[in-house]
Amino acid sequence: MLSGMDDERRADLMFMHLRNMWAVDGLYYLGIEERFGTEAATEIDANVWRVMGKIEARKIKKLFGLAGSLDDMVRGLKMSGWAMDLEDKEWEYHPGRVLLRNVECRVQNTRQKDDLPVFPCKKVRYGFLKSFAKEFSEDIVVDCIQCPPDDLEEGKWCEWVFRMREV
């Protein structure tokens, strides 16, 4: 079935399923948040995404034959469901470190549109990114520059730096 589709149609199908996964994630979160509060929902979400980071990194490494370098981890992260779904992401490459900035965020923008408070996603994203990076190498460090509930610099939702641990 897939081989009979053109590349654009296959990509559309893949992104439709990816966005469906995010919709399920969001609906579960909203249901837990409504019933048990934001703190409980965020704690559960953080645990799920910490494990998901490890699982996804392991599968991407195997599928694409990636090793433990910072460059391979960034290549793998770009193929993760989290990074692929970021609409306005910016990557900056510097000697020995890579910066990822999310200028727009569908989750936060949707919550704002629905008159919900900002999702305090730092714990969730941090756990995902740390476990993802660790699956590539124990020596990859993930630093958060900003992510809700932090005070946010205008024009960006979150910003992360990936680097190798100094020995």
N, C-alpha and C positions, 0 to 999 in steps of 0.2 A: 504494500500500500504506500509506504513512504517513498520508495524508489520511483513510483509513478507520479510523484508530485514534483513541481519545479521548486527550486531552492527557496524562493520567496514564500511560497505556500508552506513549505516545511518549517521555515523560521516563524511564520505566523502561528502555526499550530504549536510549536514549542513554547513561544511566548504566551500564548493563550493558556496553556497548561501551567506554566510558571506563575502567571498572575492568578490562576485559580488556586494554586497552592497558597499564595499570599492571602487570598480572600478567605480561605479556610482558616489559616493562622489568625487572621484578624477577627474572624467571627468567633473562634474559640476564645481569644483574648477578651473580646467584648463581653461574651457570656460569663466568663469567670470574673471579669471586672465588675459587671453589674451585680452578680450574686455575692461575691466575696470581697470586692474592693480592689483598688488599683495596686496596692502593695502585694496582695496575694497573687493577683494575675501576673504582675511583673516577675515575681519570684518563680512562679511556674514556668513562664515564658523563658526566663533566663536559663533555667535548668534544661529545658527542651533544646534551646538553640546552642547551648554549650556542647551538648552531646551531638547535635546536628553538625556543628562545625567539624568535629572529629570525623564523623561518618563521611561527610561530603568531601573533606580534604583527602581522606584515604582513597575514596573512589576516583576522584579526579587524578590523584597521583598515579594510580594504577592504570587508568584508562589512557593517560597521555604520557606515561613513562617519565614523570617528573621526579627530581631528586630533592635534596635538602637545602638548596641555595635560596637566598632571598629572592633572586630573580624568578626561580621556579615557583616559589610560594606566591609571588605576585601574579604570575601567569595563571596559576591555579585559582587564585582568588577571583581573578577577572572572569573565570568560567563558573564561579559559584552562583547559585540562585540569588543570593543576596546582592552581589555586585552587578550581575547581569540585569537586575530589575531596577537598579538606580538610574533614574532618568537623566539627571544632570550631575554626573560625577566628574570630578577632575582628578587626574593623576599627575603628580609631579615627581620627577626622578632627580635625585641629588646623589652625590657620591656617598655610598654606604647607607642610604635610606630612601624610602619611598613614602610619599604623602598621598593619602586618599581623602578627598573632600566631597561631601554630598551637599550640593547647593540647594537642590529641591528634594523633598521627601514626600512621596505619595501618601505614606501613612500619616505623617504629621499634617499635611495639607488636607487630607480627608477628615481627620479629627477636627481641625479648625472649621472646615466647612459644615460639619455636623454639630458645631458648638460644644465639642468635647475638649477637655484640657489637653495640653501637650503630653504626649506619651513619654514617660521617663525611661527612654530606651537604652541609656548608657550601659546599665548592668547586662542587658540582653545582648547588645552588639559587642560589648567588650568580651563577654564569655565566648560568643561565637568566634570572634576574630582571634582571640588567644588560643582557643583549642584548635582552630583551623591552622594557625601558624605553627603551633607546637607539633602537629602531625607531620610537618615538613622538617622542622628542626627545633630542638630544645633551645637553641641559641638565637632564635628569632624573637625579638621583643616587640610588643605592640604597645604603643603609647597613645592615649586619648588626649587630644588637644581640647576638644569640646564635643559634647553630646548631651542632649536633654537628660537630666534636669539642670545641667550647667547653665549659667548665664551665657547666652549665645551672642557671638559676634554677628552683626548684620550681614545678611547675604549667604549664610551657610547654616546647615542644620548640624552636621557633625564633621569631624576632621580627625584622621587617624594617621599615625606615623609607624612604619614598619622598619626595623633595623636589626642588624646582627649585634648580639651581646658583645660588649668589649671584654677582652680577656686580660 
